[in-house]
Amino acid sequence: MENWRPIRKKPYFNKELFFYEKSHYLKNGISLTEVLKLSENPQEEALSEQLLVGWSLSEAMGTMNLFKTREIHLVKLAEETGDLAGAFERIAQSLKEERMFKEKIIGILIYPALLLAATVVFFIGALYYILPPLKEMLSTLEVENMLLSSLYMFQLSVPMPVLSAASFILIYAAVKVLQRKKVLRYLVFGKKWVEHDEMTFINELYQLIKGGIDLMEALHLLDEGGRSCLKIREAIKEGKSLTESLQEGGYSKLLVRYVQISEETGNLEESLQAYLLVRKTFFEEYLRRRTALLEPLSIFILGALLFLLSMAVMMPMMEAYEKL
């Protein structure tokens, strides 16, 4: 007991705030080492200590398991070119877009999730607190209903704590499944999730190219980060253009056309930016339409369930009234 110490939770590291805040300090001429000294965050203090012993910023970031590979390479390139403030600002903007996208998805799903939770609570409450006295009253009136009898037998055989625990486990499992990116994107975007995945890939590629990393190295970094870019890289090594490589990879005609224009003009970064502007506008409008349809649909489903439950109660009551 003498060696017992309370477990302290590791402080949350807000990566977006880190890059955004430090970019402004760097723009104003304050060195990163001086800024990190003022921080009370343990992760930033550890980063400061590594810088003071002679490590480069990209090397120090690589040891902390907090930053993505592409972020570290952007910082490394910025150290070589001297534009660390610009790199921090671009990374912060990219992280902000990712956060806003997640918030939109949560906003879409939270309303039907709350309605589903309310339905489950209402069903369990009605099953164990309303059904037994109703069943007893109808039995005295010699009225039998198949649905009510089945529900009554179910609540007798399954205790309320067991059903509540099972419902909680199912909801918890559903939340865990929804945390998977592919499942979540398919649920929100439907068949459009493949197009959205393509846009996300191009956005990551654009951020790397904009940061000064050449195309082949950018594709290699995305490959290491979980993106399957091996076929595109192999096609380019064989002497094929990026347009041909994307066509063989099954990418959309819109993307292929924009890349083809870039090969004609010699400005890949500008063409990718134009493509992203078009696709982001499309998906923002698509999400708005999905949100507008999802809320009334959720209300309709909840109303239908309540109607069925009400009918299950009212029909036996009407039969009992007719016998009186």
For each residue, the residues with C-beta under 8 A, 3 or more apart:
1: 4
2:
3:
4: 1
5:
6:
7:
8:
9:
10: 42
11: 41 42 43
12:
13: 18 41 43 66
14: 17 18
15: 18 19 66 67 95
16: 19 20 92 95 96 99
17: 14 20 21
18: 13 14 15 21 22 44
19: 15 16 22 23 88 89 91 92 95
20: 16 17 23 24 88 89 92 96
21: 17 18 24 25
22: 18 19 25 26 32 35 88
23: 19 20 26 27 85 86 88 89 92
24: 20 21 27 28
25: 21 22 28 30 32 35
26: 22 23 29 30 31 32 84 85 88
27: 23 24 85
28: 24 25
29: 26
30: 25 26 34 35
31: 26 34 35
32: 22 25 26 35 36 51 57 84
33: 36 37 48 51 52
34: 30 31 37 38
35: 22 25 30 31 32 38 39
36: 32 33 39 44 45 47 48 51
37: 33 34 48
38: 34 35
39: 35 36 44 45 48
40: 45
41: 11 13 44 45
42: 10 11 45 46
43: 11 13 46 47 64 66
44: 18 36 39 41 47 48
45: 36 39 40 41 42 48 49
46: 42 43 49 50 64
47: 36 43 44 50 51 57 60 61 64
48: 33 36 37 39 44 45 51 52
49: 45 46 52 53
50: 46 47 53 55 59 60 63
51: 32 33 36 47 48 55 57 60
52: 33 48 49
53: 49 50
54:
55: 50 51 59 60
56: 59 60 76 79
57: 32 47 51 60 61 75 79 84
58: 61 62 72 73 75 76 79
59: 50 55 56 62 63
60: 47 50 51 55 56 57 63 64
61: 47 57 58 64 66 67 71 72 75
62: 58 59 67 72
63: 50 59 60
64: 43 46 47 60 61 67
65:
66: 13 15 43 61
67: 15 61 62 64 71 72 75
68: 71 72 225
69: 72 73 221 224 225
70: 73 74 204 207 208 221 222 225
71: 61 67 68 74 75 91
72: 58 61 62 67 68 69 75 76
73: 58 69 70 76 77 208 213 217 221
74: 70 71 77 78 87 90 91 207 208 211 213
75: 57 58 61 67 71 72 78 79 84 87 88 91
76: 56 58 72 73 79 80
77: 73 74 80 81 87 211 212 213
78: 74 75 81 82 83 84 86 87 88 211 212
79: 56 57 58 75 76 82 84
80: 76 77
81: 77 78 212
82: 78 79
83: 78 86 87
84: 26 32 57 75 78 79 87 88
85: 23 26 27 88 89
86: 23 78 83 89 90
87: 74 75 77 78 83 84 90 91 211
88: 19 20 22 23 26 75 78 84 85 91 92
89: 19 20 23 85 86 92 93
90: 74 86 87 93 94 207 210 211
91: 19 71 74 75 87 88 94 95 207
92: 16 19 20 23 88 89 95 96
93: 89 90 96 97
94: 90 91 97 98 203 207
95: 15 16 19 91 92 98 99
96: 16 20 92 93 99 100
97: 93 94 100 101 203
98: 94 95 101 102
99: 16 95 96 102 103
100: 96 97 103 104
101: 97 98 104 105
102: 98 99 105 106
103: 99 100 106 107
104: 100 101 107 108 287
105: 101 102 108 109 184 188
106: 102 103 109 110
107: 103 104 110 111 291
108: 104 105 111 188 287 290 291 294
109: 105 106 112 113 178 187 188
110: 106 107 113 114
111: 107 108 114 115 294 295 298
112: 109 115 116 294 295 297 298
113: 109 110 116 117
114: 110 111 117 118
115: 111 112 118 119 298 299 301 302
116: 112 113 119 120 171
117: 113 114 120 121 171
118: 114 115 121 122 302
119: 115 116 122 123 302 305
120: 116 117 123 124 167 171
121: 117 118 124 125
122: 118 119 125 126 306 309
123: 119 120 126 127 309
124: 120 121 127 128 160 163 164 167
125: 121 122 128 129 130
126: 122 123 129 130 131 309
127: 123 124 130 131 151 154 155 160 163
128: 124 125 131 132 155 160
129: 125 126 132
130: 125 126 127 133 134 313
131: 126 127 128 134 135 148 151 152 155
132: 128 129 135 136 152 155
133: 130 136 137
134: 130 131 137 138 148 313 316
135: 131 132 138 139 148 149 152
136: 132 133 139 140
137: 133 134 140 141 320
138: 134 135 141 143 144 145 148 316 317 320
139: 135 136 142 143
140: 136 137
141: 137 138 320 323 324
142: 139 323
143: 138 139 316 319 320 323
144: 138 149
145: 138 148 149 312 315 316 319
146: 149 150
147: 150 151 312
148: 131 134 135 138 145 151 152 312 313 316
149: 135 144 145 146 152 153
150: 146 147 153 154
151: 127 131 147 148 154 155 312
152: 131 132 135 148 149 155 156
153: 149 150 156 157
154: 127 150 151 157 158
155: 127 128 131 132 151 152 158 160
156: 152 153
157: 153 154
158: 154 155 162 163
159: 162 163
160: 124 127 128 155 163 164
161: 164 165
162: 158 159 165 166
163: 124 127 158 159 160 166 167
164: 124 160 161 167 168
165: 161 162 168 169
166: 162 163 169 170
167: 120 124 163 164 170 171
168: 164 165 171 172
169: 165 166 172 173
170: 166 167 173 174
171: 116 117 120 167 168 174 175
172: 168 169 175 176
173: 169 170 176 177
174: 170 171 177 178
175: 171 172 178 179
176: 172 173 179
177: 173 174 180 183
178: 109 174 175 183 184 187
179: 175 176 184
180: 177 183 184
181: 184 185
182: 185 186 193
183: 177 178 180 186 187
184: 105 178 179 180 181 187 188
185: 181 182 188 189 193 196 197
186: 182 183 189 190 193
187: 109 178 183 184
188: 105 108 109 184 185 193 287 290
189: 185 186 192 193 195 196 283 286
190: 186 193
191: 194
192: 189 195 196 283 286
193: 182 185 186 188 189 190 196 197
194: 191 197 198
195: 189 192 198 199 252 279
196: 185 189 192 193 199 200 283
197: 185 193 194 200 201
198: 194 195 201 202 251 252 255
199: 195 196 202 203 276 279 280 283
200: 196 197 203 204
201: 197 198 204 205 222 227
202: 198 199 205 206 255 272 275 276 279
203: 94 97 199 200 206 207 276
204: 70 200 201 207 208 222 225 227
205: 201 202 208 209 218 219 222 272
206: 202 203 209 210 269 272 273 276
207: 70 74 90 91 94 203 204 210 211
208: 70 73 74 204 205 211 213 217 218 221 222
209: 205 206 212 213 214 215 218 268 269 272
210: 90 206 207 269
211: 74 77 78 87 90 207 208
212: 77 78 81 209
213: 73 74 77 208 209 217 218 221
214: 209 217 218
215: 209 218 219 236 242 268
216: 219 220 233 236
217: 73 208 213 214 220 221
218: 205 208 209 213 214 215 221 222
219: 205 215 216 222 223 229 232 233 236
220: 216 217 223 224 229 233
221: 69 70 73 208 213 217 218 224 225
222: 70 201 204 205 208 218 219 225 227 229
223: 219 220 227 228 229 230 233
224: 69 220 221
225: 68 69 70 204 221 222
226:
227: 201 204 222 223
228: 223 231
229: 219 220 222 223 232 233
230: 223 233 234
231: 228 234 235 245 248 249
232: 219 229 235 236 242 245 246 249
233: 216 219 220 223 229 230 236 237
234: 230 231 237 238
235: 231 232 238 240 244 245 248 249
236: 215 216 219 232 233 239 240 241 242 245
237: 233 234
238: 234 235
239: 236
240: 235 236 244 245 248
241: 236 244 245 263
242: 215 232 236 245 246 259 262 263 268
243: 246 247 256 259 260 263
244: 235 240 241 247 248
245: 231 232 235 236 240 241 242 248 249
246: 232 242 243 249 251 255 256 259
247: 243 244 251 256
248: 231 235 240 244 245
249: 231 232 235 245 246
250:
251: 198 246 247 255 256
252: 195 198 255 256
253: 256 257
254: 257 258 275 278 279
255: 198 202 246 251 252 258 259 275
256: 243 246 247 251 252 253 259 260
257: 253 254 260 261
258: 254 255 261 262 271 272 274 275
259: 242 243 246 255 256 262 263 268 271 272
260: 243 256 257 263 264
261: 257 258 264 265 271
262: 242 258 259 265 266 267 268 270 271 272
263: 241 242 243 259 260 266 268
264: 260 261
265: 261 262 270 271
266: 262 263
267: 262 270 271
268: 209 215 242 259 262 263 271 272
269: 206 209 210 272 273
270: 262 265 267 273 274
271: 258 259 261 262 265 267 268 274 275
272: 202 205 206 209 258 259 262 268 269 275 276
273: 206 269 270 276 277
274: 258 270 271 277 278
275: 202 254 255 258 271 272 278 279
276: 199 202 203 206 272 273 279 280
277: 273 274 280 281
278: 254 274 275 281 282
279: 195 199 202 254 275 276 282 283
280: 199 276 277 283 284
281: 277 278 284 285
282: 278 279 285 286
283: 189 192 196 199 279 280 286 287
284: 280 281 287 288
285: 281 282 288 289
286: 189 192 282 283 289 290
287: 104 108 188 283 284 290 291
288: 284 285 291 292
289: 285 286 292 293
290: 108 188 286 287 293 294
291: 107 108 287 288 294 295
292: 288 289 295 296
293: 289 290 296 297
294: 108 111 112 290 291 297 298
295: 111 112 291 292 298 299
296: 292 293 299 300
297: 112 293 294 300 301
298: 111 112 115 294 295 301 302
299: 115 295 296 302 303
300: 296 297 303 304
301: 115 297 298 304 305
302: 115 118 119 298 299 305 306
303: 299 300 306 307
304: 300 301 307 308
305: 119 301 302 308 309
306: 122 302 303 309 310
307: 303 304 310 311
308: 304 305 311 312
309: 122 123 126 305 306 312 313
310: 306 307 313 314
311: 307 308 314 315
312: 145 147 148 151 308 309 315 316
313: 130 134 148 309 310 316 317
314: 310 311 317 318
315: 145 311 312 318 319
316: 134 138 143 145 148 312 313 319 320
317: 138 313 314 320 321
318: 314 315 321 322
319: 143 145 315 316 322 323
320: 137 138 141 143 316 317 323 324
321: 317 318 324
322: 318 319
323: 141 142 143 319 320
324: 141 320 321
